[in-house]
Amino acid sequence: MERLVHVTSNAMRIAGENQRLIASGLANQNTVGFKRDYGNQTSIYFDDAQSFARVFPTRGEGTVDLDPGKIIATENPLDVSIEGAGFFAAQKDNGQTVLTRRGDFRVGPDRILRNGENVVMVGDAGPIQIPPYESIDVSRDGSVLIRAPGADALTPPVAVGRLRLVNTPPANVQKGADGLLRTRDGTVPPADATVALNTKGLESSNVNSIDQMVEMLNSSRAFEINVKLLATAKELDDQTARLMRSDR
């Protein structure tokens, strides 16, 4: 009986964690460049001399689904998306390097290029500073081009920086508590010239609301089944206790 209670309670905990992951995905289905999380489930065999042997379901290491989202055309010159695999290298305000797929850029009051997550976009020389401009554009190789105020329309735009585009194996990517992506090994990937951009368009999240709703229903049913198992275990325990009292 003890084994049934412990194994069932642990399965209910896993189902609850699944619900939280699904809810997070549904809440961010309209977030630019969002990558959904999914938990790898595994099992462990528990055995010691003072207890009964049992197999527990448990949560493996969390994984980020890096499948690309759909491209939404915006015609905004500061909206870009990564074509295929790859990431933008960026920095938090504390200087920590993070990875992002979010390409909804803006120029802040400090003239630093940031994205919708408010992280600083970096190039080979550090944070990308944007001088005053009349027009701005981002090329497919990540170069940020501007035309100075008052410049002739025929004057070629000048590059003021180049976005650092990097790549790393999906298995080396994890999501932190702040929702930002990082490498598992803590290294900063080198610039990768093969990573290209789609301009004037944003990548949507890779959350499929229908798939997530189906997963939520399956998780809810799994939770309900385990609740019924606990109720059955309680009934069996009560019946056993009554039988023991009647033998006296």
N, C-alpha and C positions, 0 to 999 in steps of 0.2 A: 504493500500500500504506500509506504514511504517513497519508494522509487517512482510510482505513478504520479504522486503529488509533485515531487521535485521536477521530474521531466516535463510534466504538463505545465507547471508554472513557468519554467524556462522557455517553453515553446510559446506561451502567451507573451512573454517579454519580447521575444524575437518578432512576433506578429505586431506588437505595439511599435517597435522600432521601424518596421517596414511601413507602417502607416505614417510615421513622421517623415520618412524619406519621400513617400508619395505625395504627402501634403506640401512639402517643400517644393517639389517639382511642379505641382499644379499652381502654387502661388507665384512661381517664376516663369510660367509658360510664355508670358509676354515680355520678359526681360531680354534685352539685346545680348546675344552671345552666351546665354546661360547654358551650362552643361549639367545635365541631371546626374544625381548620385544613385548608385544602387549598391546594396550590401551583399557581399558574398557570404552565403551560409555554408557552414561546415558542421562537423560533429566531433566530439571528443569522447574518448572512453575513460570513464572514471572508475577506479577500483583501488580499494585499500583494505587492510586487514580488519578495520573496525566498521565497515559499512558494506552494503550490497553493491555489486558491480552494476553499472548502468551506462547508457550512452546519452549524452546531452547534445541537443542542437545548440549551436553558438554562432556568433557573428564573426566572420572573417574580416580581413582588412578591407576598409571601404574603397570603392572604385568609382572613378568618374567616367561617365560615358562621353567620349570625345567625338562621337559622330557629328558631322557638320549639320547646322540648321539650314533652312531655306534663306535665299538672298532676297531682301526686300529693297527694291529701287527707291531712292529718295531724292536723287539729283542734288543732294547737298555735297559740296566739294570736300567737306570735312568728315563725311561718312564713308568708311571703307570696311571691307571684310576680307578675311584671309581665304584664299582659294586653296581648298584641300587642307592638308595637315600643316600645322605650324601655330605659332603664338606671337603676340606682341610682348616684348620685354617692357616692364614698367617698374616703378618704384612707389612704395608707400611713403608717406611724409616722414617716417622714421628712417628712411634710407633702405629698407628691406626690399630686395628684388622679388617681384612676383611675375606670373605669366597671366595673360588675358587674351580672350578672343574678341573682346568688346571694342568695336571701332567707331563708336559715336564720339568723335573728338570735339573739343571746344578749347578756346584760348581763354585762360583765366585772367583775373585782374593783374596777376603778377607776370603776365605774358608767357606763361608756361603752358605747354600743350598737355591736356588731361583728357581722360575719357569719362564716360558716364558713371564709372565706379569711383571717380575722383582720384585715381592714381596718376602719377606723373609718367608720361610717355618718354622713353629714353632712346637715345641714339648712341653711336660709338663714342661721342664726346660727353655723354651724360644727358641730363634733362634737356629737352628740346625747347629753346626759347624762340618765340615768334615776335619779330619786330612789327611795328605798325605796317599795315599793308592795304593795298587797294583791292587786290584779289589774291586768293590762296587756293592751292590745289595739292593733291597728294597723288604721286605717280604709282604705277604698279610695283615698282621696286622699293617703295616706301619713302622716296624723297619728298620732302615738304617744300613746295615751290611757292614763292610769293612775288608779286609785282608791287613795288614801292608806291606810296601815294604820289600822284602827279606824274607817274612814269607814262611814257608813250605806250599806246596799245600794241605797237609793234615791237616794243622792247621785250626780249626773252625773259621769262621769269627766272628768279635766282633761288637756288637751293639754300635753305637756312638750316637744314638738318636732314637726317635720314632715320626713319624708324628702325629700331633694332628688331628684325624678324628672326625668330629662332625656331628650332624644332628639337624635340626629344621624344623618345619612345613613350607611348601611352602608359605603359606599366610604371614609368618613372614620374607620373603626374599624380598629385594628390590635392585635395581641397582642404584648406584650413578652416578654423572656426569662424574666420571673418568672411568666408565664402570665396576667397581668392585662391587661385591655383599656384602651386609651387612644385619644385622637383623633390622627389623623395630623398635623393642623395644630397640635397642642399647645394648643389652646384648651379652655376649660372650658365646655361647653354650658350655656345658661341653663335655669332651671327651666321645665318644660313641663306646664301644667295639664291637658293632654289625656291624659297618661299615667296609667293607672289600675292598681290592684292587685287580684289575687285573694287573699283572706285565708284563713288556715288551710290552706295548701297550698303545695307546693314545685314548681318547674319542674325536670324531669329534664334530663339532657343531651340534645343533639340527635344523638347518635351512634347510627346504626343498625348493630348488630353484623353483620347479614347482608350489608349493602351493603359494610361495611368488609372483611369476609372475602373477598368477591368482588374488591374492589379489590386486596387483598393478593395473591390468586392471579394476577390480571392483571399486577401489578407483578413478581411472581416469574418469570412466564413471559417477560416482556420482558427481565429480567436474564439468564435462561438463554439466550435467543436471541442476545443480544449476546456472551455467553461463547462460544457456538458460532461466531459470526462471527470473534471473535479467534482461536479455534483454527484456523479455515479460513484466516485471514490468515497465521498462522504456517506452516501447511502450504504455502501458495503461495510464501511467502518462502523456505522450505527447498528447495522444488523449483526455484525460480529460481536459488538459489545452487548447487545441484548441476549445473544446466545450464551455468552460467557456468564451473564448474570443469572440466566435461567438454569444453568448447570449447578449452581450453588445450593 
